[in-house]
Each structure stands twice: as structure tokens, then as C-alpha cells.
Amino acid sequence: MAVLTTTAVVKGGMPILRVTHDDDDGAWQFHTGHTVDAGEAMIVALREIVKRDPSVTSLADLPYGWIAVRESVTSEWRRSPHP
């Protein structure tokens, strides 16, 4: 499965702190939580994200249109509807 992320996650090794499950197309996005430029966007296989951070598997049941955020890689994921 292809997912959206950024060069900061894939090449920069930054932690995944924000995950979205898009309502309109069901796409998954994995981000650092910082604002990103469109030029930093990447499409990668979900397995690459899971290799980097296995904790994202706990979000597999995140409903369409919801987000999960955390303060750090040791923090719990907090889920909510996407504003």
C-alpha cells in the first residue's frame, strides 16, 4: 500500500508524530507534525513506515477523517476527528 510522507521522515530520520487517515480518498499520511513544503512530499510503501516506527500499527483502525498525534515517540497516540 502506498502512503504519503515527507523527506524529513524518510531521509532525515525525523519521528512520526502526526498520522492522518483522509476522509475523501482513504489515504494515509505520516508526518513529523511540522509544516511541510509540497516539494518535501514522498510516496512510499506502508511497510517502509512500519519499519521506521512499528507503533503506527496501533493506528490501523483509525477511522476515515481522523488524525492521531503525539508529543514524542515515547508518548501515547491521541486520536480525534480531523478538524
SULRAMO-V593078 format. One record per residue. N is the residue number from 1. PHI is phi in radians with two decimals (999 if undefined). BURIAL is I if it has 16 or more other ideal C-beta (glycine too) atoms within 10 Angstrom, else O. D_CENTER is the distance of its C-alpha to the mean C-alpha in Angstrom with 2 decimals. Layout:
# SULRAMO-V593078
n->{N/N}
phi->{PHI/PHI}
burial->{BURIAL/BURIAL}
d_center->{D_CENTER/D_CENTER}
This chain:
# SULRAMO-V593078
n->{1/2/3/4/5/6/7/8/9/10/11/12/13/14/15/16/17/18/19/20/21/22/23/24/25/26/27/28/29/30/31/32/33/34/35/36/37/38/39/40/41/42/43/44/45/46/47/48/49/50/51/52/53/54/55/56/57/58/59/60/61/62/63/64/65/66/67/68/69/70/71/72/73/74/75/76/77/78/79/80/81/82/83}
phi->{999/-1.52/-2.31/-1.76/-2.71/-2.33/-1.11/-1.07/-1.35/-1.34/-1.71/-1.62/1.22/-1.23/-1.29/-1.47/-2.12/-2.51/-2.21/-2.14/-2.09/-1.06/-1.29/-1.30/-2.30/1.31/-1.19/-1.79/-2.27/-2.20/-2.31/-1.41/1.74/-1.63/-1.11/-2.16/-1.52/-0.98/-1.20/-1.63/-1.21/-2.44/-1.96/-2.36/-1.32/-0.94/-1.04/-1.18/-1.18/-1.11/-1.07/-1.25/-2.63/-1.04/-1.12/-1.17/-1.13/-1.22/-1.76/-0.98/-1.69/-1.07/-1.16/-0.96/1.42/-1.95/-2.21/-2.29/-2.32/-2.64/-1.36/-2.68/-1.19/-1.67/-1.49/-1.30/-1.25/-1.95/-1.80/-2.86/-1.09/-1.17/-1.12}
burial->{O/O/I/I/I/I/O/I/I/I/O/O/O/I/I/I/I/I/I/I/I/O/O/O/O/O/O/I/I/I/I/I/O/O/O/O/O/O/O/I/O/O/O/I/O/O/O/O/I/O/O/I/O/O/I/I/O/O/I/O/O/I/O/O/O/I/I/I/O/I/O/O/O/O/O/O/I/O/O/O/O/O/O}
d_center->{13.59/12.10/8.50/7.61/6.62/9.38/12.47/11.85/9.27/11.42/14.81/14.80/13.37/11.59/9.58/5.92/7.01/5.11/3.24/5.90/8.41/10.86/14.43/16.35/15.27/12.93/10.28/6.68/4.29/1.71/4.58/7.60/8.82/11.68/13.13/12.86/15.62/15.46/17.08/14.13/12.00/11.78/11.68/11.49/12.24/9.95/12.51/11.76/8.26/10.23/13.01/11.28/9.97/11.75/10.89/7.80/10.82/12.02/9.65/11.31/13.56/11.35/13.66/13.43/13.16/11.45/8.76/8.17/8.81/10.87/13.41/13.20/12.36/15.51/14.83/14.27/11.32/12.84/12.37/14.01/14.77/13.22/16.16}
